[in-house]
Amino acid sequence: MLNTQRTDWSTVSAYSAFHIVGDVVGLLDALGLDKVFVVGHDWGATIAWYLCLFRPDRVIALVNTSVAFMRHVMIRAGPDAVKTTEYFRRAYGPTYYIVRFQEPGVAEQGLSPANARYTMKKILCNRYTDEEAGHERPSTADGDNDLLPSWVTEADVDYYASVFEKTGFTGGLNYYRNMDRNWEHAAPWSDAKVTVPTKFIVGDGDITYHWPGIQDYIHKGGFKADVPLLEDVVVIPGAGHLTQQEKADEVSKHIHDFIANLPSNSVSFHRQIAIQNTAKGRYYPHLSLSSQKKRKNPHRDAI
């Protein structure tokens, strides 16, 4: 994930999916990489979905964990479309964490950098249900005695805490504050599909796997219709939200096997679809290669 450690995090719109995808494209250009394999988790997965919609020509294949591609939540489509935050508010109420995070400064009151270690330990130690995520949690240091799971060490917590003690949590929160903006600006892709070879991995205890209607969508054809080159969906028993850490060896093997066994003809098909989408004008100019050559720092331009 880019930009969670930026010092000029006060500009909320700078964290939109379009800006972050632009960052990724700019990074690939700087590294001289035409196409890459992409692996994303949580917000990284969300940005990866948008990357594959906007610039499939830069992606060979995708492995995402935790957050599925949810067209009706991520993209405005049709006059009856419901904004992303409204979807979660209707499902869980106004105290749901995604809804609470929307107002700049409010969530920060309970996420003080001084308590960064406590916050990170709570995130790593607890597995929240949808109901629990809908309520405020205390920000005192009393939880510092929580026992860490076997897959994380005190040194890990110390590192995470040291970063957020310097930066605060606003950068990360700004991703949530762009959900409705992303939804609105992605409208030109309302009928587009994710057309890169894809594998999806989720833990059966992940909060994202229990959002309303998501399991039917994933397992009963909706996901496959939106991601036609979806080759596999893996549900890992006993894993929560941090699947790639909780079941590191298992997830790593799934990623390795997917990439190693990727048929060459699927890459050719992906290239054809990318050309077709380009012809339909689905790329924003400031994300195109030609416009990037004309600007000093185009991947950070506002929409």
Secondary structure by P-SEA (a helix, b strand, c coil): ccccccccccccccccaaaaaaaaaaaaaaacccbbbbbbccaaaaaaaaaaacccccccbbbbcccccccccccccccccccaaaaaaaacccccccccccccaaaaaaccccaaaaaaaaaacccccaaaaabbbbcccccccccccccccaaaaaaaaaaaaaccaaaaaaaaaaaaaaaaaacccccccccccbbbbbbcccccccccaaaaaacccaaaaacccccbbbbbccccccccccaaaaaaaaaaaaaaaccaaaaaaaaaaaaaaaaaccccccccaaaaaaccccccccc
